[in-house]
Amino acid sequence: MDQLKMLSDFFSAIRDDGRISITHIGIYAALLQYRIDCDFANPIQVFGHEIMRIAKISAPITYHKCIKELSAYGYIHYIPSFKRNQASRIYFPVD
């Protein structure tokens, strides 16, 4: 799926969702960029610090809160690894 379409679809979906903040948007955009770098893999396997660097987020607590919320709200499916040396998996919805 075209990454711009995914971003456009995301913006359409969040238009009336008051739960979504600029931090959620930054993380989602960073996830899309990471996915591009991984040849459009679905799922992507990623460490939080990699996405935090792309999204310009410095607080791990903020990252984890927002990534869990994006998953709970249905914008992504996040499967944490709970291991420091193993990446978490993030699935994107497929049309």
PyMOL Python script that loads the backbone (N, CA, C, O; Angstrom):
from pymol import cmd

cmd.read_pdbstr("""\
ATOM      1  N   MET A   1       0.848  -1.181   0.000  1.00  0.00           N
ATOM      2  CA  MET A   1       0.000   0.000   0.000  1.00  0.00           C
ATOM      3  C   MET A   1       0.891   1.240   0.000  1.00  0.00           C
ATOM      4  O   MET A   1       1.930   1.277   0.659  1.00  0.00           O
ATOM      5  N   ASP A   2       0.471   2.231  -0.738  1.00  0.00           N
ATOM      6  CA  ASP A   2       1.207   3.484  -0.827  1.00  0.00           C
ATOM      7  C   ASP A   2       1.263   4.157   0.546  1.00  0.00           C
ATOM      8  O   ASP A   2       0.242   4.312   1.215  1.00  0.00           O
ATOM      9  N   GLN A   3       2.459   4.548   0.950  1.00  0.00           N
ATOM     10  CA  GLN A   3       2.634   5.156   2.273  1.00  0.00           C
ATOM     11  C   GLN A   3       1.863   6.474   2.407  1.00  0.00           C
ATOM     12  O   GLN A   3       1.327   6.766   3.476  1.00  0.00           O
ATOM     13  N   LEU A   4       1.803   7.266   1.340  1.00  0.00           N
ATOM     14  CA  LEU A   4       1.044   8.507   1.418  1.00  0.00           C
ATOM     15  C   LEU A   4      -0.439   8.227   1.614  1.00  0.00           C
ATOM     16  O   LEU A   4      -1.119   8.960   2.331  1.00  0.00           O
ATOM     17  N   LYS A   5      -0.940   7.180   0.988  1.00  0.00           N
ATOM     18  CA  LYS A   5      -2.338   6.808   1.184  1.00  0.00           C
ATOM     19  C   LYS A   5      -2.563   6.374   2.629  1.00  0.00           C
ATOM     20  O   LYS A   5      -3.581   6.714   3.230  1.00  0.00           O
ATOM     21  N   MET A   6      -1.615   5.626   3.184  1.00  0.00           N
ATOM     22  CA  MET A   6      -1.748   5.204   4.585  1.00  0.00           C
ATOM     23  C   MET A   6      -1.789   6.421   5.498  1.00  0.00           C
ATOM     24  O   MET A   6      -2.597   6.471   6.425  1.00  0.00           O
ATOM     25  N   LEU A   7      -0.933   7.394   5.250  1.00  0.00           N
ATOM     26  CA  LEU A   7      -0.912   8.598   6.073  1.00  0.00           C
ATOM     27  C   LEU A   7      -2.204   9.389   5.886  1.00  0.00           C
ATOM     28  O   LEU A   7      -2.775   9.891   6.854  1.00  0.00           O
ATOM     29  N   SER A   8      -2.658   9.499   4.650  1.00  0.00           N
ATOM     30  CA  SER A   8      -3.907  10.201   4.364  1.00  0.00           C
ATOM     31  C   SER A   8      -5.091   9.498   5.041  1.00  0.00           C
ATOM     32  O   SER A   8      -5.953  10.154   5.626  1.00  0.00           O
ATOM     33  N   ASP A   9      -5.129   8.172   4.961  1.00  0.00           N
ATOM     34  CA  ASP A   9      -6.194   7.403   5.620  1.00  0.00           C
ATOM     35  C   ASP A   9      -6.155   7.601   7.133  1.00  0.00           C
ATOM     36  O   ASP A   9      -7.197   7.702   7.780  1.00  0.00           O
ATOM     37  N   PHE A  10      -4.950   7.656   7.689  1.00  0.00           N
ATOM     38  CA  PHE A  10      -4.793   7.884   9.124  1.00  0.00           C
ATOM     39  C   PHE A  10      -5.362   9.244   9.511  1.00  0.00           C
ATOM     40  O   PHE A  10      -6.096   9.355  10.493  1.00  0.00           O
ATOM     41  N   PHE A  11      -5.025  10.279   8.741  1.00  0.00           N
ATOM     42  CA  PHE A  11      -5.542  11.615   9.039  1.00  0.00           C
ATOM     43  C   PHE A  11      -7.060  11.666   8.907  1.00  0.00           C
ATOM     44  O   PHE A  11      -7.724  12.344   9.690  1.00  0.00           O
ATOM     45  N   SER A  12      -7.615  10.962   7.932  1.00  0.00           N
ATOM     46  CA  SER A  12      -9.077  10.905   7.802  1.00  0.00           C
ATOM     47  C   SER A  12      -9.701  10.223   9.017  1.00  0.00           C
ATOM     48  O   SER A  12     -10.735  10.657   9.523  1.00  0.00           O
ATOM     49  N   ALA A  13      -9.064   9.158   9.473  1.00  0.00           N
ATOM     50  CA  ALA A  13      -9.599   8.403  10.609  1.00  0.00           C
ATOM     51  C   ALA A  13      -9.528   9.189  11.912  1.00  0.00           C
ATOM     52  O   ALA A  13     -10.402   9.045  12.767  1.00  0.00           O
ATOM     53  N   ILE A  14      -8.503  10.015  12.075  1.00  0.00           N
ATOM     54  CA  ILE A  14      -8.346  10.726  13.349  1.00  0.00           C
ATOM     55  C   ILE A  14      -9.024  12.088  13.361  1.00  0.00           C
ATOM     56  O   ILE A  14      -9.044  12.763  14.390  1.00  0.00           O
ATOM     57  N   ARG A  15      -9.575  12.493  12.229  1.00  0.00           N
ATOM     58  CA  ARG A  15     -10.163  13.828  12.110  1.00  0.00           C
ATOM     59  C   ARG A  15     -11.098  14.155  13.281  1.00  0.00           C
ATOM     60  O   ARG A  15     -11.040  15.256  13.829  1.00  0.00           O
ATOM     61  N   ASP A  16     -11.938  13.226  13.656  1.00  0.00           N
ATOM     62  CA  ASP A  16     -12.902  13.462  14.737  1.00  0.00           C
ATOM     63  C   ASP A  16     -12.577  12.678  16.006  1.00  0.00           C
ATOM     64  O   ASP A  16     -13.429  12.514  16.879  1.00  0.00           O
ATOM     65  N   ASP A  17     -11.350  12.202  16.098  1.00  0.00           N
ATOM     66  CA  ASP A  17     -10.932  11.428  17.277  1.00  0.00           C
ATOM     67  C   ASP A  17     -10.153  12.344  18.220  1.00  0.00           C
ATOM     68  O   ASP A  17      -8.964  12.589  18.020  1.00  0.00           O
ATOM     69  N   GLY A  18     -10.829  12.843  19.240  1.00  0.00           N
ATOM     70  CA  GLY A  18     -10.218  13.762  20.190  1.00  0.00           C
ATOM     71  C   GLY A  18      -9.145  13.148  21.067  1.00  0.00           C
ATOM     72  O   GLY A  18      -8.441  13.867  21.776  1.00  0.00           O
ATOM     73  N   ARG A  19      -9.009  11.839  21.031  1.00  0.00           N
ATOM     74  CA  ARG A  19      -7.990  11.167  21.851  1.00  0.00           C
ATOM     75  C   ARG A  19      -6.595  11.304  21.257  1.00  0.00           C
ATOM     76  O   ARG A  19      -5.602  11.138  21.965  1.00  0.00           O
ATOM     77  N   ILE A  20      -6.510  11.605  19.971  1.00  0.00           N
ATOM     78  CA  ILE A  20      -5.227  11.638  19.265  1.00  0.00           C
ATOM     79  C   ILE A  20      -4.569  13.007  19.400  1.00  0.00           C
ATOM     80  O   ILE A  20      -5.185  14.040  19.138  1.00  0.00           O
ATOM     81  N   SER A  21      -3.299  12.990  19.815  1.00  0.00           N
ATOM     82  CA  SER A  21      -2.530  14.227  19.980  1.00  0.00           C
ATOM     83  C   SER A  21      -1.435  14.296  18.920  1.00  0.00           C
ATOM     84  O   SER A  21      -1.247  13.365  18.138  1.00  0.00           O
ATOM     85  N   ILE A  22      -0.729  15.402  18.912  1.00  0.00           N
ATOM     86  CA  ILE A  22       0.384  15.579  17.986  1.00  0.00           C
ATOM     87  C   ILE A  22       1.469  14.516  18.212  1.00  0.00           C
ATOM     88  O   ILE A  22       2.169  14.137  17.272  1.00  0.00           O
ATOM     89  N   THR A  23       1.607  14.046  19.426  1.00  0.00           N
ATOM     90  CA  THR A  23       2.601  13.003  19.717  1.00  0.00           C
ATOM     91  C   THR A  23       2.211  11.694  19.041  1.00  0.00           C
ATOM     92  O   THR A  23       3.069  11.004  18.490  1.00  0.00           O
ATOM     93  N   HIS A  24       0.926  11.343  19.078  1.00  0.00           N
ATOM     94  CA  HIS A  24       0.459  10.144  18.381  1.00  0.00           C
ATOM     95  C   HIS A  24       0.741  10.256  16.882  1.00  0.00           C
ATOM     96  O   HIS A  24       1.190   9.303  16.243  1.00  0.00           O
ATOM     97  N   ILE A  25       0.469  11.434  16.343  1.00  0.00           N
ATOM     98  CA  ILE A  25       0.684  11.657  14.910  1.00  0.00           C
ATOM     99  C   ILE A  25       2.167  11.523  14.567  1.00  0.00           C
ATOM    100  O   ILE A  25       2.517  10.906  13.561  1.00  0.00           O
ATOM    101  N   GLY A  26       3.028  12.091  15.387  1.00  0.00           N
ATOM    102  CA  GLY A  26       4.464  11.985  15.157  1.00  0.00           C
ATOM    103  C   GLY A  26       4.955  10.554  15.205  1.00  0.00           C
ATOM    104  O   GLY A  26       5.782  10.148  14.388  1.00  0.00           O
ATOM    105  N   ILE A  27       4.456   9.797  16.150  1.00  0.00           N
ATOM    106  CA  ILE A  27       4.863   8.390  16.263  1.00  0.00           C
ATOM    107  C   ILE A  27       4.370   7.597  15.058  1.00  0.00           C
ATOM    108  O   ILE A  27       5.109   6.788  14.497  1.00  0.00           O
ATOM    109  N   TYR A  28       3.113   7.830  14.660  1.00  0.00           N
ATOM    110  CA  TYR A  28       2.571   7.105  13.513  1.00  0.00           C
ATOM    111  C   TYR A  28       3.381   7.425  12.251  1.00  0.00           C
ATOM    112  O   TYR A  28       3.712   6.521  11.483  1.00  0.00           O
ATOM    113  N   ALA A  29       3.698   8.694  12.036  1.00  0.00           N
ATOM    114  CA  ALA A  29       4.502   9.082  10.880  1.00  0.00           C
ATOM    115  C   ALA A  29       5.890   8.441  10.945  1.00  0.00           C
ATOM    116  O   ALA A  29       6.419   8.008   9.921  1.00  0.00           O
ATOM    117  N   ALA A  30       6.476   8.379  12.129  1.00  0.00           N
ATOM    118  CA  ALA A  30       7.788   7.745  12.297  1.00  0.00           C
ATOM    119  C   ALA A  30       7.701   6.246  11.996  1.00  0.00           C
ATOM    120  O   ALA A  30       8.619   5.677  11.405  1.00  0.00           O
ATOM    121  N   LEU A  31       6.609   5.614  12.396  1.00  0.00           N
ATOM    122  CA  LEU A  31       6.417   4.189  12.094  1.00  0.00           C
ATOM    123  C   LEU A  31       6.325   3.967  10.585  1.00  0.00           C
ATOM    124  O   LEU A  31       6.887   3.005  10.061  1.00  0.00           O
ATOM    125  N   LEU A  32       5.622   4.851   9.894  1.00  0.00           N
ATOM    126  CA  LEU A  32       5.529   4.733   8.433  1.00  0.00           C
ATOM    127  C   LEU A  32       6.904   4.902   7.783  1.00  0.00           C
ATOM    128  O   LEU A  32       7.253   4.169   6.857  1.00  0.00           O
ATOM    129  N   GLN A  33       7.678   5.869   8.272  1.00  0.00           N
ATOM    130  CA  GLN A  33       9.029   6.072   7.731  1.00  0.00           C
ATOM    131  C   GLN A  33       9.899   4.845   7.985  1.00  0.00           C
ATOM    132  O   GLN A  33      10.648   4.420   7.105  1.00  0.00           O
ATOM    133  N   TYR A  34       9.802   4.282   9.174  1.00  0.00           N
ATOM    134  CA  TYR A  34      10.569   3.081   9.501  1.00  0.00           C
ATOM    135  C   TYR A  34      10.152   1.928   8.585  1.00  0.00           C
ATOM    136  O   TYR A  34      10.985   1.144   8.133  1.00  0.00           O
ATOM    137  N   ARG A  35       8.855   1.843   8.325  1.00  0.00           N
ATOM    138  CA  ARG A  35       8.358   0.787   7.445  1.00  0.00           C
ATOM    139  C   ARG A  35       8.916   0.942   6.038  1.00  0.00           C
ATOM    140  O   ARG A  35       9.260  -0.055   5.403  1.00  0.00           O
ATOM    141  N   ILE A  36       9.013   2.162   5.540  1.00  0.00           N
ATOM    142  CA  ILE A  36       9.618   2.413   4.232  1.00  0.00           C
ATOM    143  C   ILE A  36      11.068   1.920   4.231  1.00  0.00           C
ATOM    144  O   ILE A  36      11.514   1.264   3.290  1.00  0.00           O
ATOM    145  N   ASP A  37      11.792   2.251   5.304  1.00  0.00           N
ATOM    146  CA  ASP A  37      13.198   1.838   5.422  1.00  0.00           C
ATOM    147  C   ASP A  37      13.354   0.318   5.481  1.00  0.00           C
ATOM    148  O   ASP A  37      14.418  -0.214   5.168  1.00  0.00           O
ATOM    149  N   CYS A  38      12.282  -0.381   5.887  1.00  0.00           N
ATOM    150  CA  CYS A  38      12.302  -1.849   5.993  1.00  0.00           C
ATOM    151  C   CYS A  38      11.626  -2.508   4.799  1.00  0.00           C
ATOM    152  O   CYS A  38      11.118  -3.624   4.906  1.00  0.00           O
ATOM    153  N   ASP A  39      11.618  -1.815   3.655  1.00  0.00           N
ATOM    154  CA  ASP A  39      11.030  -2.352   2.423  1.00  0.00           C
ATOM    155  C   ASP A  39       9.563  -2.741   2.589  1.00  0.00           C
ATOM    156  O   ASP A  39       9.125  -3.773   2.081  1.00  0.00           O
ATOM    157  N   PHE A  40       8.806  -1.902   3.307  1.00  0.00           N
ATOM    158  CA  PHE A  40       7.363  -2.045   3.466  1.00  0.00           C
ATOM    159  C   PHE A  40       6.947  -3.328   4.176  1.00  0.00           C
ATOM    160  O   PHE A  40       5.896  -3.897   3.878  1.00  0.00           O
ATOM    161  N   ALA A  41       7.767  -3.778   5.106  1.00  0.00           N
ATOM    162  CA  ALA A  41       7.449  -4.980   5.870  1.00  0.00           C
ATOM    163  C   ALA A  41       6.186  -4.761   6.709  1.00  0.00           C
ATOM    164  O   ALA A  41       5.917  -3.653   7.175  1.00  0.00           O
ATOM    165  N   ASN A  42       5.428  -5.825   6.888  1.00  0.00           N
ATOM    166  CA  ASN A  42       4.276  -5.808   7.788  1.00  0.00           C
ATOM    167  C   ASN A  42       4.156  -7.194   8.395  1.00  0.00           C
ATOM    168  O   ASN A  42       3.673  -8.112   7.732  1.00  0.00           O
ATOM    169  N   PRO A  43       4.583  -7.370   9.638  1.00  0.00           N
ATOM    170  CA  PRO A  43       4.861  -6.333  10.625  1.00  0.00           C
ATOM    171  C   PRO A  43       6.293  -5.806  10.510  1.00  0.00           C
ATOM    172  O   PRO A  43       7.155  -6.402   9.864  1.00  0.00           O
ATOM    173  N   ILE A  44       6.503  -4.671  11.160  1.00  0.00           N
ATOM    174  CA  ILE A  44       7.872  -4.196  11.337  1.00  0.00           C
ATOM    175  C   ILE A  44       8.331  -4.660  12.714  1.00  0.00           C
ATOM    176  O   ILE A  44       7.540  -4.752  13.653  1.00  0.00           O
ATOM    177  N   GLN A  45       9.605  -4.946  12.812  1.00  0.00           N
ATOM    178  CA  GLN A  45      10.189  -5.296  14.101  1.00  0.00           C
ATOM    179  C   GLN A  45      11.082  -4.134  14.492  1.00  0.00           C
ATOM    180  O   GLN A  45      12.019  -3.782  13.774  1.00  0.00           O
ATOM    181  N   VAL A  46      10.781  -3.542  15.640  1.00  0.00           N
ATOM    182  CA  VAL A  46      11.401  -2.269  15.974  1.00  0.00           C
ATOM    183  C   VAL A  46      11.638  -2.143  17.472  1.00  0.00           C
ATOM    184  O   VAL A  46      10.880  -2.659  18.293  1.00  0.00           O
ATOM    185  N   PHE A  47      12.706  -1.445  17.797  1.00  0.00           N
ATOM    186  CA  PHE A  47      12.968  -1.057  19.180  1.00  0.00           C
ATOM    187  C   PHE A  47      12.431   0.351  19.373  1.00  0.00           C
ATOM    188  O   PHE A  47      12.529   1.187  18.474  1.00  0.00           O
ATOM    189  N   GLY A  48      11.871   0.612  20.530  1.00  0.00           N
ATOM    190  CA  GLY A  48      11.274   1.914  20.810  1.00  0.00           C
ATOM    191  C   GLY A  48      12.221   3.071  20.583  1.00  0.00           C
ATOM    192  O   GLY A  48      11.808   4.111  20.070  1.00  0.00           O
ATOM    193  N   HIS A  49      13.478   2.916  20.951  1.00  0.00           N
ATOM    194  CA  HIS A  49      14.430   4.029  20.809  1.00  0.00           C
ATOM    195  C   HIS A  49      14.616   4.431  19.352  1.00  0.00           C
ATOM    196  O   HIS A  49      14.936   5.585  19.067  1.00  0.00           O
ATOM    197  N   GLU A  50      14.418   3.485  18.414  1.00  0.00           N
ATOM    198  CA  GLU A  50      14.545   3.814  16.993  1.00  0.00           C
ATOM    199  C   GLU A  50      13.405   4.733  16.546  1.00  0.00           C
ATOM    200  O   GLU A  50      13.629   5.706  15.826  1.00  0.00           O
ATOM    201  N   ILE A  51      12.199   4.421  16.973  1.00  0.00           N
ATOM    202  CA  ILE A  51      11.040   5.243  16.615  1.00  0.00           C
ATOM    203  C   ILE A  51      11.096   6.567  17.357  1.00  0.00           C
ATOM    204  O   ILE A  51      10.743   7.603  16.793  1.00  0.00           O
ATOM    205  N   MET A  52      11.526   6.553  18.591  1.00  0.00           N
ATOM    206  CA  MET A  52      11.641   7.797  19.363  1.00  0.00           C
ATOM    207  C   MET A  52      12.603   8.762  18.677  1.00  0.00           C
ATOM    208  O   MET A  52      12.352   9.966  18.647  1.00  0.00           O
ATOM    209  N   ARG A  53      13.686   8.255  18.135  1.00  0.00           N
ATOM    210  CA  ARG A  53      14.667   9.109  17.447  1.00  0.00           C
ATOM    211  C   ARG A  53      14.044   9.748  16.203  1.00  0.00           C
ATOM    212  O   ARG A  53      14.223  10.942  15.961  1.00  0.00           O
ATOM    213  N   ILE A  54      13.316   8.958  15.423  1.00  0.00           N
ATOM    214  CA  ILE A  54      12.687   9.473  14.203  1.00  0.00           C
ATOM    215  C   ILE A  54      11.596  10.490  14.543  1.00  0.00           C
ATOM    216  O   ILE A  54      11.474  11.522  13.883  1.00  0.00           O
ATOM    217  N   ALA A  55      10.797  10.189  15.590  1.00  0.00           N
ATOM    218  CA  ALA A  55       9.671  11.053  15.970  1.00  0.00           C
ATOM    219  C   ALA A  55      10.089  12.241  16.825  1.00  0.00           C
ATOM    220  O   ALA A  55       9.264  13.093  17.154  1.00  0.00           O
ATOM    221  N   LYS A  56      11.381  12.300  17.187  1.00  0.00           N
ATOM    222  CA  LYS A  56      11.907  13.389  18.029  1.00  0.00           C
ATOM    223  C   LYS A  56      11.237  13.403  19.408  1.00  0.00           C
ATOM    224  O   LYS A  56      10.888  14.458  19.937  1.00  0.00           O
ATOM    225  N   ILE A  57      11.070  12.208  19.968  1.00  0.00           N
ATOM    226  CA  ILE A  57      10.501  12.057  21.308  1.00  0.00           C
ATOM    227  C   ILE A  57      11.620  11.593  22.227  1.00  0.00           C
ATOM    228  O   ILE A  57      12.337  10.647  21.903  1.00  0.00           O
ATOM    229  N   SER A  58      11.775  12.255  23.375  1.00  0.00           N
ATOM    230  CA  SER A  58      12.883  11.913  24.257  1.00  0.00           C
ATOM    231  C   SER A  58      12.457  11.098  25.484  1.00  0.00           C
ATOM    232  O   SER A  58      13.306  10.495  26.141  1.00  0.00           O
ATOM    233  N   ALA A  59      11.185  11.070  25.796  1.00  0.00           N
ATOM    234  CA  ALA A  59      10.727  10.383  27.007  1.00  0.00           C
ATOM    235  C   ALA A  59      10.140   9.007  26.673  1.00  0.00           C
ATOM    236  O   ALA A  59       9.116   8.920  25.996  1.00  0.00           O
ATOM    237  N   PRO A  60      10.783   7.937  27.145  1.00  0.00           N
ATOM    238  CA  PRO A  60      10.255   6.590  26.889  1.00  0.00           C
ATOM    239  C   PRO A  60       8.825   6.398  27.400  1.00  0.00           C
ATOM    240  O   PRO A  60       8.040   5.669  26.794  1.00  0.00           O
ATOM    241  N   ILE A  61       8.495   7.044  28.501  1.00  0.00           N
ATOM    242  CA  ILE A  61       7.136   6.908  29.047  1.00  0.00           C
ATOM    243  C   ILE A  61       6.110   7.446  28.048  1.00  0.00           C
ATOM    244  O   ILE A  61       5.060   6.837  27.845  1.00  0.00           O
ATOM    245  N   THR A  62       6.412   8.571  27.434  1.00  0.00           N
ATOM    246  CA  THR A  62       5.515   9.157  26.434  1.00  0.00           C
ATOM    247  C   THR A  62       5.380   8.234  25.234  1.00  0.00           C
ATOM    248  O   THR A  62       4.274   8.003  24.747  1.00  0.00           O
ATOM    249  N   TYR A  63       6.499   7.706  24.756  1.00  0.00           N
ATOM    250  CA  TYR A  63       6.461   6.782  23.618  1.00  0.00           C
ATOM    251  C   TYR A  63       5.583   5.581  23.927  1.00  0.00           C
ATOM    252  O   TYR A  63       4.686   5.255  23.149  1.00  0.00           O
ATOM    253  N   HIS A  64       5.830   4.919  25.050  1.00  0.00           N
ATOM    254  CA  HIS A  64       5.080   3.707  25.381  1.00  0.00           C
ATOM    255  C   HIS A  64       3.595   3.993  25.578  1.00  0.00           C
ATOM    256  O   HIS A  64       2.746   3.203  25.166  1.00  0.00           O
ATOM    257  N   LYS A  65       3.288   5.113  26.203  1.00  0.00           N
ATOM    258  CA  LYS A  65       1.879   5.486  26.396  1.00  0.00           C
ATOM    259  C   LYS A  65       1.190   5.645  25.044  1.00  0.00           C
ATOM    260  O   LYS A  65       0.112   5.094  24.825  1.00  0.00           O
ATOM    261  N   CYS A  66       1.807   6.389  24.149  1.00  0.00           N
ATOM    262  CA  CYS A  66       1.193   6.671  22.845  1.00  0.00           C
ATOM    263  C   CYS A  66       1.134   5.440  21.952  1.00  0.00           C
ATOM    264  O   CYS A  66       0.136   5.241  21.258  1.00  0.00           O
ATOM    265  N   ILE A  67       2.159   4.620  21.947  1.00  0.00           N
ATOM    266  CA  ILE A  67       2.151   3.433  21.093  1.00  0.00           C
ATOM    267  C   ILE A  67       1.074   2.453  21.565  1.00  0.00           C
ATOM    268  O   ILE A  67       0.402   1.823  20.748  1.00  0.00           O
ATOM    269  N   LYS A  68       0.916   2.327  22.876  1.00  0.00           N
ATOM    270  CA  LYS A  68      -0.141   1.465  23.424  1.00  0.00           C
ATOM    271  C   LYS A  68      -1.517   2.020  23.086  1.00  0.00           C
ATOM    272  O   LYS A  68      -2.435   1.259  22.782  1.00  0.00           O
ATOM    273  N   GLU A  69      -1.664   3.335  23.137  1.00  0.00           N
ATOM    274  CA  GLU A  69      -2.953   3.945  22.804  1.00  0.00           C
ATOM    275  C   GLU A  69      -3.271   3.787  21.315  1.00  0.00           C
ATOM    276  O   GLU A  69      -4.410   3.486  20.958  1.00  0.00           O
ATOM    277  N   LEU A  70      -2.287   3.984  20.451  1.00  0.00           N
ATOM    278  CA  LEU A  70      -2.514   3.776  19.021  1.00  0.00           C
ATOM    279  C   LEU A  70      -2.990   2.350  18.754  1.00  0.00           C
ATOM    280  O   LEU A  70      -3.839   2.121  17.893  1.00  0.00           O
ATOM    281  N   SER A  71      -2.442   1.404  19.494  1.00  0.00           N
ATOM    282  CA  SER A  71      -2.859   0.013  19.358  1.00  0.00           C
ATOM    283  C   SER A  71      -4.264  -0.188  19.923  1.00  0.00           C
ATOM    284  O   SER A  71      -5.099  -0.833  19.289  1.00  0.00           O
ATOM    285  N   ALA A  72      -4.527   0.351  21.093  1.00  0.00           N
ATOM    286  CA  ALA A  72      -5.848   0.208  21.720  1.00  0.00           C
ATOM    287  C   ALA A  72      -6.951   0.851  20.879  1.00  0.00           C
ATOM    288  O   ALA A  72      -8.080   0.363  20.857  1.00  0.00           O
ATOM    289  N   TYR A  73      -6.630   1.934  20.195  1.00  0.00           N
ATOM    290  CA  TYR A  73      -7.607   2.642  19.368  1.00  0.00           C
ATOM    291  C   TYR A  73      -7.774   1.995  17.996  1.00  0.00           C
ATOM    292  O   TYR A  73      -8.658   2.391  17.236  1.00  0.00           O
ATOM    293  N   GLY A  74      -6.942   1.008  17.666  1.00  0.00           N
ATOM    294  CA  GLY A  74      -7.090   0.270  16.416  1.00  0.00           C
ATOM    295  C   GLY A  74      -6.324   0.801  15.219  1.00  0.00           C
ATOM    296  O   GLY A  74      -6.539   0.338  14.099  1.00  0.00           O
ATOM    297  N   TYR A  75      -5.435   1.764  15.431  1.00  0.00           N
ATOM    298  CA  TYR A  75      -4.675   2.321  14.314  1.00  0.00           C
ATOM    299  C   TYR A  75      -3.490   1.439  13.932  1.00  0.00           C
ATOM    300  O   TYR A  75      -3.063   1.443  12.778  1.00  0.00           O
ATOM    301  N   ILE A  76      -2.964   0.693  14.878  1.00  0.00           N
ATOM    302  CA  ILE A  76      -1.901  -0.289  14.661  1.00  0.00           C
ATOM    303  C   ILE A  76      -2.195  -1.471  15.585  1.00  0.00           C
ATOM    304  O   ILE A  76      -3.104  -1.415  16.414  1.00  0.00           O
ATOM    305  N   HIS A  77      -1.417  -2.535  15.430  1.00  0.00           N
ATOM    306  CA  HIS A  77      -1.468  -3.650  16.390  1.00  0.00           C
ATOM    307  C   HIS A  77      -0.044  -3.820  16.925  1.00  0.00           C
ATOM    308  O   HIS A  77       0.868  -4.211  16.197  1.00  0.00           O
ATOM    309  N   TYR A  78       0.120  -3.519  18.202  1.00  0.00           N
ATOM    310  CA  TYR A  78       1.441  -3.498  18.841  1.00  0.00           C
ATOM    311  C   TYR A  78       1.607  -4.731  19.710  1.00  0.00           C
ATOM    312  O   TYR A  78       0.783  -5.003  20.583  1.00  0.00           O
ATOM    313  N   ILE A  79       2.677  -5.475  19.466  1.00  0.00           N
ATOM    314  CA  ILE A  79       3.006  -6.641  20.288  1.00  0.00           C
ATOM    315  C   ILE A  79       4.382  -6.398  20.897  1.00  0.00           C
ATOM    316  O   ILE A  79       5.404  -6.580  20.236  1.00  0.00           O
ATOM    317  N   PRO A  80       4.397  -5.983  22.173  1.00  0.00           N
ATOM    318  CA  PRO A  80       5.686  -5.713  22.824  1.00  0.00           C
ATOM    319  C   PRO A  80       6.452  -7.008  23.081  1.00  0.00           C
ATOM    320  O   PRO A  80       5.858  -8.065  23.295  1.00  0.00           O
ATOM    321  N   SER A  81       7.768  -6.908  23.056  1.00  0.00           N
ATOM    322  CA  SER A  81       8.586  -8.104  23.292  1.00  0.00           C
ATOM    323  C   SER A  81       8.904  -8.300  24.770  1.00  0.00           C
ATOM    324  O   SER A  81       9.113  -9.430  25.210  1.00  0.00           O
ATOM    325  N   PHE A  82       8.943  -7.224  25.533  1.00  0.00           N
ATOM    326  CA  PHE A  82       9.313  -7.263  26.957  1.00  0.00           C
ATOM    327  C   PHE A  82      10.741  -7.742  27.194  1.00  0.00           C
ATOM    328  O   PHE A  82      11.107  -8.078  28.320  1.00  0.00           O
ATOM    329  N   LYS A  83      11.553  -7.774  26.131  1.00  0.00           N
ATOM    330  CA  LYS A  83      12.963  -8.168  26.255  1.00  0.00           C
ATOM    331  C   LYS A  83      13.813  -7.070  25.645  1.00  0.00           C
ATOM    332  O   LYS A  83      13.522  -6.586  24.551  1.00  0.00           O
ATOM    333  N   ARG A  84      14.854  -6.682  26.345  1.00  0.00           N
ATOM    334  CA  ARG A  84      15.704  -5.587  25.882  1.00  0.00           C
ATOM    335  C   ARG A  84      16.418  -5.887  24.569  1.00  0.00           C
ATOM    336  O   ARG A  84      16.712  -4.974  23.797  1.00  0.00           O
ATOM    337  N   ASN A  85      16.695  -7.160  24.316  1.00  0.00           N
ATOM    338  CA  ASN A  85      17.459  -7.515  23.121  1.00  0.00           C
ATOM    339  C   ASN A  85      16.576  -8.074  21.997  1.00  0.00           C
ATOM    340  O   ASN A  85      17.093  -8.613  21.018  1.00  0.00           O
ATOM    341  N   GLN A  86      15.263  -7.951  22.130  1.00  0.00           N
ATOM    342  CA  GLN A  86      14.343  -8.435  21.104  1.00  0.00           C
ATOM    343  C   GLN A  86      13.372  -7.319  20.728  1.00  0.00           C
ATOM    344  O   GLN A  86      12.755  -6.702  21.596  1.00  0.00           O
ATOM    345  N   ALA A  87      13.247  -7.072  19.449  1.00  0.00           N
ATOM    346  CA  ALA A  87      12.387  -5.991  18.968  1.00  0.00           C
ATOM    347  C   ALA A  87      10.915  -6.331  19.139  1.00  0.00           C
ATOM    348  O   ALA A  87      10.526  -7.499  19.100  1.00  0.00           O
ATOM    349  N   SER A  88      10.109  -5.305  19.326  1.00  0.00           N
ATOM    350  CA  SER A  88       8.662  -5.457  19.358  1.00  0.00           C
ATOM    351  C   SER A  88       8.154  -5.532  17.925  1.00  0.00           C
ATOM    352  O   SER A  88       8.847  -5.128  16.992  1.00  0.00           O
ATOM    353  N   ARG A  89       6.948  -6.048  17.754  1.00  0.00           N
ATOM    354  CA  ARG A  89       6.349  -6.128  16.416  1.00  0.00           C
ATOM    355  C   ARG A  89       5.180  -5.150  16.339  1.00  0.00           C
ATOM    356  O   ARG A  89       4.402  -5.006  17.283  1.00  0.00           O
ATOM    357  N   ILE A  90       5.079  -4.492  15.205  1.00  0.00           N
ATOM    358  CA  ILE A  90       3.979  -3.566  14.977  1.00  0.00           C
ATOM    359  C   ILE A  90       3.382  -3.905  13.616  1.00  0.00           C
ATOM    360  O   ILE A  90       4.058  -3.862  12.589  1.00  0.00           O
ATOM    361  N   TYR A  91       2.087  -4.245  13.642  1.00  0.00           N
ATOM    362  CA  TYR A  91       1.348  -4.560  12.435  1.00  0.00           C
ATOM    363  C   TYR A  91       0.528  -3.349  12.010  1.00  0.00           C
ATOM    364  O   TYR A  91       0.000  -2.624  12.853  1.00  0.00           O
ATOM    365  N   PHE A  92       0.423  -3.135  10.713  1.00  0.00           N
ATOM    366  CA  PHE A  92      -0.418  -2.089  10.160  1.00  0.00           C
ATOM    367  C   PHE A  92      -1.672  -2.750   9.590  1.00  0.00           C
ATOM    368  O   PHE A  92      -1.591  -3.840   9.024  1.00  0.00           O
ATOM    369  N   PRO A  93      -2.829  -2.104   9.732  1.00  0.00           N
ATOM    370  CA  PRO A  93      -4.049  -2.672   9.152  1.00  0.00           C
ATOM    371  C   PRO A  93      -3.897  -2.813   7.642  1.00  0.00           C
ATOM    372  O   PRO A  93      -3.272  -1.972   6.996  1.00  0.00           O
ATOM    373  N   VAL A  94      -4.459  -3.859   7.091  1.00  0.00           N
ATOM    374  CA  VAL A  94      -4.384  -4.113   5.666  1.00  0.00           C
ATOM    375  C   VAL A  94      -5.783  -3.937   5.061  1.00  0.00           C
ATOM    376  O   VAL A  94      -6.776  -4.423   5.603  1.00  0.00           O
ATOM    377  N   ASP A  95      -5.835  -3.244   3.945  1.00  0.00           N
ATOM    378  CA  ASP A  95      -7.132  -3.053   3.278  1.00  0.00           C
ATOM    379  C   ASP A  95      -7.472  -4.235   2.411  1.00  0.00           C
ATOM    380  O   ASP A  95      -8.525  -4.251   1.773  1.00  0.00           O
TER     381      ASP A  95
END
""", "prot")
cmd.dss("prot")
cmd.show_as("cartoon", "prot")
cmd.util.cbc("prot")
cmd.orient("prot")
